[in-house]
Amino acid sequence: MSTRVAVAGAAGRMGETVCAAVEGADDMQLTGRADPALGVELAEVLDGCDVVVDFTRPDTVLDSARAALDAGRHVVIGTTGFDVEALRSIAEGASANAFVAPNFAIGAVLMMRLAAEAARFLPDAEIVELHGEGKKDAPSGTARATAELLPGEPAIHSVRLPGLVAHQEVLLGGEGQLLTIRHDAYSREAYVPGVLLALERLRLLPPGLTLGLATLLEA
């Protein structure tokens, strides 16, 4: 049975990318596009879907997630910069699952894993994250998640400039040496495999909220 997917924020650049990916997947069906720019509210597309993919804004994502979960629809969220613990409370006891990833690029997840391993031997680290000027939150969700994997409280440096998409490097210093672990996403297609993986495995997740693409890679 194919997974029926509705996309919140469908008129945005990432929303359009997700819509195209779902339409191109053999076992998925795009059943709804919700976006104020399209004149379509999320409530109008909930009846026909199994899961809502949300790439919207930090100030709207919790309301959208609550509406989806209250309707018994799973949610996959790529929006960052919102209160994740508030979402955990919303998802607790819901009949559907909630999944959040600060980054859906598999290479970015591997970058974070490698940085955590390297920090065992080179604990002095700083993070530089670079995004396009439209990125609303700083530091990025990926940078904050990376910092949580490293010892101490590593400094995070945020850059917002035209021409960038999503880039992050972790610099780990030692006596007479520097190790740099970097990931670059040059287009939004970098996130497609991770989003599709989340949609494929969503029903297998435990009840409530699941965080991070790494949990799916280890499943």
C-alpha positions, 0 to 999 in steps of 0.5 A: 500500500502506498504512503499518502503524503501531504506537504506543508509549505509546498510552495517553498523551495524545499517544499517543491523539492519534496513534492517532486520527490514524492511524486517520483517515488514508486510507493508514495502518493502526493495527496495534498499541497498546503501553503498560504501562497497557494491559498490552501490550509493544512486542514484542507489536505489532512483527510486524504493523507497518512503523513504530513511533511513540514518544511515551513517556519518555526512560528507555525510548525507546532500548530501544524504538527498539533493539527496533524497529530490530533487528526491521527496523521504522522508528521515528518518535520524538517523545520528548525528553530522551534521548541522541540520539547513542546513538540514532544509534549504534543506527540506524547499519547498521540496515535500517530508518530512524529519525526524531526531531523535538523538535517535530512542529508545523509552526508551531514549525519555522517559528518556529525558522527565522524566529528563526535568520534574525532572529538574523543581524541581532539576535544577542542573544537569549534563549528562554522555553519554557512547558509543562504541569507534566507535562513531564519535561525542561527545557529542552524539546527544542525550546528546545535545538534553537532555541538551537543555531540561534542565535549564542553560547549564548542563555539558556533559561528554562523554565516549568512550570505547569498549564493550559499545553500547549506554548509558546515565544518567542524574544526578540531585542534590539537598540538601542531595539527588541525582536523577539519570535517566538512559537509556541503549541500549544493542543492536541496536534492541532497535532502531527498534521500533522507526525507524518503527514508523517514517516510518509508520507516515512519510507521516502524518508529516507537510512539511519540517523538523520534529525533534525528536521521541517525536513528533511521540509519541505525535501524 
